[in-house]
Amino acid sequence: MKLYYAPGACSLAGRISLHEAGIVAEFERVDMKTKITEQGYDYLSINPRGYVPLLALDDGNAITENIAVLEFIADRDPGLAPGGLLGRTRLIEILSWLSTELHVAFRPFSDSSRAAERANAVDVVAKLLEIISERINELYLFGPRFTVADAYLFAMLRWAGAYGVPVSPEMHGYFERVAERPSVQLALSEEGLPDARSLIDISSFEALI
Ligand SMILES: N[C@@H](CCC(=O)N[C@@H](CS)C(=O)NCC(=O)O)C(=O)O
C-alpha cells in the first residue's frame, strides 16, 4: 500500500499509525501547491478532492479521509484502538471530534482568505484543546493504550505550537510522551521534520493544513 502525504500535514497521523502497526508501506509526497506527486503524477487524478491523506491499497482501492484511513489501520492492528465493548464506537467518536471540530478549527491558518480569523482561531483551538486536556492525564487519549487517535492529535499539536496556540502543561507533557515513541521519531525523520520533543521547537516546520 501507499500513503500519499505532505510533510507535517494530517497525513503524518497515518504514517505514525502504519509504523505503529508494523505495516510496510510506500510513501509518496504530494506538493500541495502544484498538486503534483513526487513521481510526477497529477494528484487530482488520484484524489479529485486534492487532500492528503490518501491510502492506496494494493488491490486498487483508495481510502481517503483521516477517519477512514486511521480506522483502516486500526482494523489491521486492533491494538491501536481502544478495547472493550464500545471500543470502536469510542474510537470513531474521538476521530470524528478531532476531524470535524479540532482539525477544521485550524483552517484559518492555512487559508489566506481567512487571515482575519486567525487571532480568533488561536482562542478557538486553545479552548478545544482544553476540552480534551483532562483525557490525556493517564498517558494517552484512551489511558495507557496508544491509539491512532493519538497520532492524529499529535500531528495537530505540532500545528498548535507553530501557530502560537497556548497549550496546558498537561498537553505539553502529552506531546512530549507521544514524540518520544519510536514510530513518531521515525515518521518525523522520514518527512524531514524537526525532532520535535518540545512544542517550543517546532515553529520552523512548513505548515500544511
Ligand atoms: N477531510 C479531510 C481533510 C484533509 C486535509 O485537510 N488535508 C490537508 C492537509 S492536513 C490538505 O490536504 N490540504 C490541501 C489543500 O487544502 O489543498 C480528511 O480528514 O482527510
The ligand as an ORCA input file, in Angstrom:
! r2SCAN-3c Opt
* xyz 0 1
  N     -11.437     15.936      5.398
  C     -10.091     15.593      5.050
  C      -9.241     16.832      5.227
  C      -7.798     16.550      4.995
  C      -6.996     17.834      4.925
  O      -7.427     18.897      5.339
  N      -5.802     17.688      4.403
  C      -4.956     18.834      4.209
  C      -3.603     18.588      4.863
  S      -3.718     18.476      6.620
  C      -4.726     19.058      2.743
  O      -4.519     18.119      2.014
  N      -4.797     20.300      2.288
  C      -4.530     20.590      0.938
  C      -5.406     21.619      0.378
  O      -6.246     22.155      1.114
  O      -5.271     21.896     -0.803
  C      -9.574     14.466      5.932
  O      -9.955     14.409      7.104
  O      -8.801     13.638      5.467
*
